[in-house]
């Protein structure tokens, strides 16, 4: 789950061992300008432009083809767009309270590439308080994800309390996942890293955890079934 392009000590170790490729150096605006100037210098064959006559300058301009200029300009615009996108994706960082009237704008029209995690809750329910606490911490940890919450009676009239807490995960106007009721979260035993792992498996956050913080529920159940079978076999042996 870890991004191989991140600057972390673990990634540095992996790069040193050749497990992941070396991170490519990001080009700055100054780098691009230098590349353009270098191209011009090569075309000029080392001769300073101040020493060139009018005909030589005209010839130089003709030799710098439009394709080279187009490539540099395209790359510059692409980098600027990436920088704007990265800045936009890191402008959340907190849990925002919304009402029913905000749902379409904040959830359905959140924007391209934006993951939305919304908690439908009631303040009086202990499991909802726990989820809200984890949401606050995760919102600060993953500012690229939009974290929202809304009181059930405000956003979904007559929504049963037995369904709380409820988490909906949206991406580009499509619901990707929902967890309904306290048991879907493991009740009051839910830990923040477990909640983070749940969201990461959907794609809502980019976690650095490489494995779940605790065994999956189905694995625990399978273990219990196998243990029960072993115990039954032992009992049968005793009968003989």
C-alpha atoms as one frame of an Amber mdcrd trajectory, in Angstrom:
protein
   0.000   0.000   0.000   2.984   2.297   0.442   3.714   4.736  -2.372   7.160
   3.876  -3.836   7.657   7.547  -4.775   7.382   8.802  -1.199  10.492  10.033
   0.589  10.599   7.624   3.539  13.451   5.779   5.255  11.903   2.457   4.246
  11.769   3.478   0.570  15.401   4.648   0.795  16.373   1.170   2.013  14.407
  -0.477  -0.790  16.023   1.790  -3.398  19.497   1.049  -1.991  18.828  -2.675
  -2.353  17.452  -2.284  -5.850  14.007  -3.550  -4.854  12.271  -0.424  -6.128
  13.656   1.962  -8.765  15.417   5.167  -7.862  13.107   8.121  -7.615  13.279
  10.329 -10.667  14.400  13.888 -10.084  11.497  16.278 -10.427  12.036  19.030
 -12.962  11.525  22.585 -11.747  10.657  25.620 -13.832  14.340  26.623 -13.717
  15.307  23.176 -15.056  12.942  23.579 -17.995  14.274  27.065 -18.759  17.824
  25.712 -18.607  16.877  22.920 -21.024  15.491  25.433 -23.489  18.579  27.640
 -23.176  20.826  24.600 -23.615  18.969  23.677 -26.803  19.446  27.183 -28.131
  23.131  27.095 -27.250  23.596  23.825 -29.117  21.823  25.202 -32.132  24.118
  28.233 -31.986  27.157  25.898 -31.927  28.714  27.692 -28.963  28.592  31.160
 -30.509  27.198  33.931 -28.300  24.025  35.437 -29.738  25.341  38.932 -29.090
  28.084  38.225 -31.616  25.696  37.009 -34.320  24.582  39.018 -37.280  20.959
  39.418 -38.359  21.104  36.554 -40.841  22.602  34.206 -38.244  19.906  35.087
 -35.737  17.223  34.425 -38.312  18.788  31.077 -39.149  18.950  30.165 -35.446
  15.280  30.962 -34.985  14.400  28.720 -37.897  16.473  25.844 -36.495  14.622
  25.855 -33.143  11.667  23.916 -34.426   8.127  24.253 -33.201   8.060  20.666
 -31.965  10.758  21.375 -29.355   8.973  24.486 -28.190   5.672  22.622 -28.026
   7.157  19.797 -25.932   8.680  22.179 -23.392   5.509  24.235 -23.163   3.362
  21.122 -22.787   5.577  19.778 -20.017   5.520  23.112 -18.198   1.727  23.236
 -18.284   1.491  19.635 -17.154   3.710  20.278 -14.130   1.722  23.383 -13.213
  -1.519  21.375 -13.432  -0.043  18.633 -11.228   1.038  21.191  -8.653  -2.411
  22.801  -8.613  -4.063  19.383  -8.291  -1.788  18.384  -5.417  -2.505  21.668
  -3.657  -6.244  21.205  -4.151  -6.140  17.653  -2.827  -4.469  18.735   0.383
  -6.921  21.411   1.456  -9.234  19.404   3.754  -7.614  18.105   6.939 -10.681
  18.257   9.177 -14.158  16.767   9.533 -16.838  19.087   8.180 -20.399  19.024
   9.509 -23.022  19.121   6.750 -26.810  19.093   6.446 -29.158  17.489   3.933
 -29.001  20.557   1.694 -25.192  20.296   1.530 -25.136  16.634   0.476 -25.182
  17.116  -3.300 -22.493  19.811  -3.279 -20.191  18.239  -0.689 -20.619  14.568
  -1.643 -21.968  14.065  -5.161 -20.114  17.052  -6.612 -16.934  16.817  -4.543
 -14.740  16.966  -7.661 -12.638  14.762  -9.885 -10.425  12.324  -8.008 -11.740
  13.338  -4.565 -12.580  10.582  -2.077 -15.358  11.408   0.368 -15.922   9.675
   3.705 -19.161  10.692   5.425 -20.313   9.594   8.863 -24.054   9.533   9.593
 -24.386   9.615  13.395 -26.115  10.736  16.559 -24.077  12.436  19.311 -25.788
  10.385  22.027 -24.631   7.002  20.671 -21.258   5.873  22.151 -20.113   4.049
  18.988 -20.767   7.231  16.980 -18.634   9.225  19.411 -15.816   6.715  18.947
 -16.022   6.854  15.144 -16.088  10.657  15.216 -12.938  10.653  17.343 -11.143
   8.422  14.833 -12.452  10.497  11.919 -10.978  13.673  13.383  -7.530  12.098
  13.647  -7.678  10.475  10.208  -8.856  13.705   8.581  -5.718  15.445   9.851
  -3.548  12.503   8.758  -5.040  12.270   5.244  -5.845  15.841   4.095  -6.359
  14.687   0.493  -9.550  12.892   1.558 -12.703  14.828   2.339 -14.129  13.743
   5.698 -17.717  14.739   6.495 -20.307  13.980   9.131 -24.015  14.646   9.503
 -26.592  13.937  12.207 -28.955  11.231  10.950 -32.150  13.157  11.720 -30.788
  16.097   9.729 -29.617  14.333   6.568 -31.774  11.154   6.417 -35.202  11.573
   8.073 -36.447   8.511  10.013 -33.093   6.744   9.696 -33.087   3.948  12.343
 -30.748   4.366  15.288 -29.844   0.665  14.992 -28.032   1.551  11.743 -25.731
   4.004  13.501 -22.924   4.632  13.107 -23.011   4.487   9.302 -20.096   5.296
   7.038 -20.536   5.972   3.321 -17.511   6.204   1.013 -17.938   8.065  -2.291
 -15.624   8.648  -5.234 -16.652  10.842  -8.156 -20.388  10.634  -7.389 -20.351
   6.854  -6.947 -20.767   5.107  -3.609 -17.890   2.643  -3.238 -18.567   1.230
   0.222 -20.852   1.439   3.230 -20.624   0.172   6.796 -23.908   0.094   8.690
 -24.293  -0.407  12.421 -21.829  -0.689  15.291 -21.043  -4.367  14.660 -19.750
  -3.532  11.179 -16.948  -1.639  12.926 -16.327  -4.162  15.692 -18.361  -2.226
  18.252 -16.565  -0.184  20.905 -13.349  -2.152  20.308 -12.660  -0.301  17.044
  -9.113   1.100  16.963  -7.999   3.986  14.763  -5.502   1.905  12.780  -8.203
  -0.716  12.137 -10.517   1.987  10.810  -7.685   3.366   8.681  -7.108  -0.093
   7.206 -10.821  -0.433   6.366 -10.782   2.874   4.488  -7.501   2.011   2.759
  -8.903  -1.244   1.386 -11.580   0.767  -0.416  -9.046   3.307  -1.685 -10.287
   6.267   0.349  -6.884   6.816   2.037  -3.309   5.917   1.122  -2.038   4.113
   4.196   1.544   3.046   4.888   0.376  -0.094   6.663   1.245  -3.231   4.713
  -1.037  -5.644   6.542  -4.194  -5.427   8.658  -3.590  -4.496  12.313  -5.551
  -7.562  13.429  -6.759 -10.807  11.786  -9.814 -10.529   9.573 -13.100 -11.495
  11.246 -13.594 -14.429   8.904 -10.138 -15.789   9.834 -11.049 -15.731  13.525
 -14.292 -17.535  12.777 -12.517 -20.171  10.678 -10.011 -20.715  13.485 -12.842
 -21.198  15.977 -14.534 -23.708  13.669 -11.325 -25.674  13.201 -10.663 -25.665
  16.945 -14.208 -26.886  17.585 -13.693 -29.729  15.102 -10.450 -30.732  16.853
 -12.182 -30.736  20.235 -14.974 -32.896  18.869 -12.455 -35.396  17.509 -10.786
 -35.551  20.905 -14.115 -36.233  22.575 -14.834 -39.017  20.086 -11.469 -40.664
  20.850 -12.273 -40.621  24.548 -15.513 -42.497  23.880 -13.540 -45.366  22.362
